[in-house]
Amino acid sequence: MDVDASEDQEPLNFKHKVILNDISDIFELCKSKCPTKYSSVLLFMTMRYFGVKWKDCNDFLTKIGELTSQTAHKWASAFVTGDFDEFCNDN
């Protein structure tokens, strides 16, 4: 996409409900390429890094079809503490 071509368009409103559907669609694409666990943990860790509350993370993750905050936190802990084998297991 040419950046200059979009100058006439209105900027995206990332709080708009349609964007949530687009985010969900992107995650469906991601799920076809890698486990849901990876994208859920990446999103959860990113949101927590930026100070998003646990409940808000959970609400967002579940709306787009990802893991819950509780499960994402469990897997984030395994990854951060260096238990890469456990993190990569399919359970």
N, C-alpha and C positions, 0 to 999 in steps of 0.2 A: 504494500500500500504506500502510495506516495504521500508524504507528510504534507506537502504544500497543497495537495488536492483537497485536504480536509479543512482548510482554513475557513471555508464558507459554512461548514457544519457547526451546529451547536455542540459545546463540550458535553461529554457523557456525564450523566448524573448517576454516580455509582451507588446511590441509595435507592434508586428506582427499582421497583419489583421486577421489571423486565430484565434488568441486569442480573438479578438473582437466578433467573431461569438460564441466562447465558452462562453464568458461573457453573451452574449445575451441568449444563451441556459440556463445558470444557472438562469437568471432572469425569463425566462419562467417557470422554475421549481418553483422558489420563488412565482411567481404570482399565481400558482396553490394552494399554501399553505396560502398566505396572500395577502391583497390588494396591488396593484401597488404603491399606495400612500406611504406605509410604506417603501418599498425598495427604492423608488425614494428619499424620504426625508433622509433616512439613507445615501445613496450615496452622495446626494447633500451636506449635512452637513459635511460629511467626506472630500469631495473634497475641500470645502470652508475652512475647518479647516487647511488643508495642503496648502492653498494659491492658489488653482486652480482658474483661472479667471472665472467669471460668464459665458461668452460666451463659453469657453472651456467645462465647466460643461454642458451647454445646448447642445452643439454639441455631447458630449459623451452620455448624457442621451437619447437624441432623436435617436441616432444611435442604441442603444440597446433596444429601445421600451419603455422607461420610460417616466415619465412626463417631461415637460419643466422646465428649471430653474425657470422661473417666478412662475409656479404653485408649484413646490417643495419648493421655498422660502416662499410662502404664508403659506403652511402647516407646514414648519419648524418653522415659527414665531408663529403660533398657539400653537404648541407643547412646544416651549421654554418658552412662556409667561404663560404657565400653563393652557391653555384652552384645556384640554385633551378631553372633551366631543365634542367640535367642531372638533378636530383633528380626532377623531374616527368615526365621521359621514361619511356617504357614498357619500357626494357631493364633 
